[in-house]
Amino acid sequence: MTRRPGKGRRTIALKDRLTPVLISLVSVIIVFGAIVYFVGSAEQWPRIQSQFFSIEAMLEAAPSVGRGFLVSLQIWIISLVCIAIWALILAIFRAMGGPYFAPLRIFAILYVDLFRGLPALLLVLLFGFGIPALNLPGLPNNGLFWGGVALVLSYSAYATEVYRSGIEAVHEGQGMAAKALGLTQWQTLRYAILPQALRNVVPAMLNLVVALQKDVALLSVLGVRDAVREAQIYTARTFNYSSLVVAAILFLLATIPMARLTDYVARRDRQRRLQSAL
């Protein structure tokens, strides 16, 4: 009895694909099952469950925490736009050559060194409490505004380095060819370097997007009524910590899809690079 080669190859390929998935699934079930068993068998688990995982308390806190989470999302989106623009400007400063652009390059280097070396929480505290206390004329005294500015300044330093790595990853021949065509330094960046660099840095920038989405919660130290602050208010009123779990769930619902999108974009980018190399 003979077996058709095509059918055999399909059967083997299907088995090879399913076996790792089944092994991973069984492993996850065993590990998490063991964790649930040991935690659930602890003597203080009923007390912890009522304090942190009370369904009744979660449902009661969900509306206010949800409203606070919408505030967090608004801050996150506005900050993303500002970071993308400001970091790109700084990266262009660093990429411009020649003595006339030296002050811009030095400014960008000092900026990155300064704000990348300071913790984001420290910047939020300094800007959120310090600048409103100065009561400067013509500037807002809102802690939320200055806390958002602190996040933008901090994350722009990291995003600038991501942009710069993308610019430096573009082959030097691209810039030389553009200059041979008579393009100026700015035109070379605009039409030859930046389009390729921006495409190269998308996966890394998405990682910063996910990190920023979590760090927006730092603004709660300024009294901003975001998801974390609303959860803290509920906890202070009821002495129940289930509201913090609600806030954690909302952040997970927002960050996990972004993380999977980052993995997908990174995978597509690797495939594109492999195809272009062949």
For each residue, the residues with C-beta under 8 A, 3 or more apart:
1:
2:
3: 7 8
4: 7 8
5: 8 9
6: 9 10
7: 3 4 10 11
8: 3 4 5 11 12
9: 5 6 12 13
10: 6 7 13 14
11: 7 8 14 15
12: 8 9 15 16
13: 9 10 16 17
14: 10 11 17 18
15: 11 12 18 19
16: 12 13 19 20
17: 13 14 20 21
18: 14 15 21 22
19: 15 16 22 23
20: 16 17 23 24
21: 17 18 24 25
22: 18 19 25 26
23: 19 20 26 27
24: 20 21 27 28
25: 21 22 28 29
26: 22 23 29 30
27: 23 24 30 31
28: 24 25 31 32
29: 25 26 32 33
30: 26 27 33 34
31: 27 28 34 35
32: 28 29 35 36
33: 29 30 36 37
34: 30 31 37 38
35: 31 32 38 39
36: 32 33 39 40
37: 33 34 40 41
38: 34 35 41 42
39: 35 36 42 45
40: 36 37 45
41: 37 38 45
42: 38 39 45 48
43:
44: 47 48
45: 39 40 41 42 48 49
46: 49 50
47: 44 50 51
48: 42 44 45 51 52 53
49: 45 46 52 53 54
50: 46 47 53 54 240
51: 47 48 54 240 241 242
52: 48 49 241 242 244 245
53: 48 49 50 58 242 245
54: 49 50 51 57 58 240 242
55: 58 59
56: 59 60
57: 54 60 61 234 238 240 242 243
58: 53 54 55 61 62 242 243 245 246
59: 55 56 62
60: 56 57 234
61: 57 58 64 65 230 231 234 242 243 246
62: 58 59 65 66 246
63: 66 67
64: 61 67 68 230 233 234
65: 61 62 68 69 227 230 231 234 243 246 247 250
66: 62 63 69 70 227 250
67: 63 64 70 71 230
68: 64 65 71 72 225 226 227 228 229 230 231 247
69: 65 66 72 73 226 227 247 250 251 254
70: 66 67 73 74
71: 67 68 74 75 224 225 226 227
72: 68 69 75 76 216 217 226 227 228
73: 69 70 76 77 254
74: 70 71 77 78
75: 71 72 78 79 144 148 151 216 219 224 226
76: 72 73 79 80 212 213 216
77: 73 74 80 81
78: 74 75 81 82 148
79: 75 76 82 83 148 151 152 155 212 216
80: 76 77 83 84 209 212
81: 77 78 84 85
82: 78 79 85 86 152 156
83: 79 80 86 87 152 155 156 159 208 212
84: 80 81 87 88 159 205
85: 81 82 88 89
86: 82 83 89 90 152 156
87: 83 84 90 91 155 156 157 159 160 162 163
88: 84 85 91 92 163
89: 85 86 92 93
90: 86 87 93 94 108 111 112 156 160 163
91: 87 88 94 95 108 160 163 164 167
92: 88 89 95 96 189 194
93: 89 90 96 101 104 105 107 108
94: 90 91 105 108 109 160 164
95: 91 92 164 167 189 193
96: 92 93 101 104 105 185 186 189
97: 101 185
98: 101 102 185
99: 102
100:
101: 93 96 97 98 104 105
102: 98 99 105 106
103: 106 107
104: 93 96 101 107 108
105: 93 94 96 101 102 108 109
106: 102 103 109 110
107: 93 103 104 110 111
108: 90 91 93 94 104 105 111 112 160
109: 94 105 106 112 113
110: 106 107 113 114
111: 90 107 108 114 115 156 157 160
112: 90 108 109 115 116 157 160 161
113: 109 110 116 117
114: 110 111 117 118 157
115: 111 112 118 123 153 154 156 157
116: 112 113 154 157 158 161
117: 113 114
118: 114 115 122 123 154
119: 122 123
120: 123 124 150 151 154 155 215 218
121: 124 125 218 221
122: 118 119 125 126
123: 115 118 119 120 126 127 150 151 153 154
124: 120 121 127 128 147 150 151 218 219 221 222
125: 121 122 128 129 130 221 222
126: 122 123 129 130 150
127: 123 124 130 131 146 147 149 150 153
128: 124 125 131 132 143 144 146 147 150 219 221 222
129: 125 126 132 133 143 222
130: 125 126 127 133 134
131: 127 128 134 136 139 141 146
132: 128 129 135 141 142 143 146
133: 129 130
134: 130 131
135: 132 141
136: 131 139
137:
138:
139: 131 136
140: 145 146
141: 131 132 135
142: 132 145 146
143: 128 129 132 146 147 222 223 224
144: 75 128 147 148 219 222 224
145: 140 142 148 149
146: 127 128 131 132 140 142 143 149 150
147: 124 127 128 143 144 150 151 218 219 222 224
148: 75 78 79 144 145 151 152 219
149: 127 145 146 152 153
150: 120 123 124 126 127 128 146 147 153 154
151: 75 79 120 123 124 147 148 154 155 212 215 216 218 219
152: 79 82 83 86 148 149 155 156
153: 115 123 127 149 150 156 157
154: 115 116 118 120 123 150 151 157 158
155: 79 83 87 120 151 152 158 159 208 211 212 215
156: 82 83 86 87 90 111 115 152 153 159 160
157: 87 111 112 114 115 116 153 154 160 161
158: 116 154 155 161 162 208
159: 83 84 87 155 156 162 163 205 208
160: 87 90 91 94 108 111 112 156 157 163 164
161: 112 116 157 158 164 165
162: 87 158 159 165 166 201 204 205 208
163: 87 88 90 91 159 160 166 167 197 198 201
164: 91 94 95 160 161 167 168
165: 161 162 168 169 201 204
166: 162 163 169 170 196 197 198 200 201 204
167: 91 95 163 164 170 189 193 194 197
168: 164 165
169: 165 166 197 200
170: 166 167 174 175 192 193 196 197 200
171: 174
172: 175 176
173: 176 177
174: 170 171 177 178 192 193 196
175: 170 172 178 179 188 192 193
176: 172 173 179 180
177: 173 174 180 181 192
178: 174 175 181 183 187 188 191 192 193
179: 175 176 182 183 188
180: 176 177
181: 177 178
182: 179
183: 178 179 187 188 191 192
184: 187 188
185: 96 97 98 188 189
186: 96 189 190
187: 178 183 184 190 191
188: 175 178 179 183 184 185 191 192 193
189: 92 95 96 167 185 186 192 193 194
190: 186 187 193 194
191: 178 183 187 188 194 195
192: 170 174 175 177 178 183 188 189 195 196
193: 95 167 170 174 175 178 188 189 190 196 197
194: 92 167 189 190 191 197 198
195: 191 192 198 199
196: 166 170 174 192 193 199 200
197: 163 166 167 169 170 193 194 200 201
198: 163 166 194 195 201 202
199: 195 196 202
200: 166 169 170 196 197 269
201: 162 163 165 166 197 198 204 205
202: 198 199 205 206 265 269
203: 206 207 262 265 266 269
204: 162 165 166 201 207 208
205: 84 159 162 201 202 208 209
206: 202 203 209 210 258 261 262 265 266
207: 203 204 210 211 262
208: 83 155 158 159 162 204 205 211 212
209: 80 205 206 212 213 258 262
210: 206 207 213 214 255 258 259 262
211: 155 207 208 214 215
212: 76 79 80 83 151 155 208 209 215 216
213: 76 209 210 216 251 254 255 258
214: 210 211 217 251 255
215: 120 151 155 211 212 218
216: 72 75 76 79 151 212 213 219 226
217: 72 214 220 226 227 228 247 251
218: 120 121 124 147 151 215 221
219: 75 124 128 144 147 148 151 216 222 224 226
220: 217 223 224 226 228 229 232
221: 121 124 125 128 218
222: 124 125 128 129 143 144 147 219
223: 143 220 229
224: 71 75 143 144 147 219 220 229
225: 68 71 229 230 233
226: 68 69 71 72 75 216 217 219 220 229 230
227: 65 66 68 69 71 72 217 230 231 247 250 251
228: 68 72 217 220 231 232 244 247
229: 68 220 223 224 225 226 232 233
230: 61 64 65 67 68 225 226 227 233 234 243 247
231: 61 65 68 227 228 234 235 243 244 246 247
232: 220 228 229 235 236 243 244
233: 64 225 229 230 236 237
234: 57 60 61 64 65 230 231 237 238 240 243
235: 231 232 238 239 240 241 243 244
236: 232 233 239
237: 233 234
238: 57 234 235 243
239: 235 236
240: 50 51 54 57 234 235 243
241: 51 52 235 244 245
242: 51 52 53 54 57 58 61 245 246
243: 57 58 61 65 230 231 232 234 235 238 240 246 247
244: 52 228 231 232 235 241 247 248
245: 52 53 58 241 242 248 249
246: 58 61 62 65 231 242 243 249 250
247: 65 68 69 217 227 228 230 231 243 244 250 251
248: 244 245 251 252
249: 245 246 252 253
250: 65 66 69 227 246 247 253 254
251: 69 213 214 217 227 247 248 254 255
252: 248 249 255 256
253: 249 250 256 257
254: 69 73 213 250 251 257 258
255: 210 213 214 251 252 258 259
256: 252 253 259 260
257: 253 254 260 261
258: 206 209 210 213 254 255 261 262
259: 210 255 256 262 263
260: 256 257 263 264
261: 206 257 258 264 265
262: 203 206 207 209 210 258 259 265 266
263: 259 260 266 267
264: 260 261 267 268
265: 202 203 206 261 262 268 269
266: 203 206 262 263 269 270
267: 263 264 270 271
268: 264 265 271 272
269: 200 202 203 265 266 272 273
270: 266 267 273 274
271: 267 268 274 275
272: 268 269 275 276
273: 269 270 276 277
274: 270 271 277 278
275: 271 272 278
276: 272 273
277: 273 274
278: 274 275
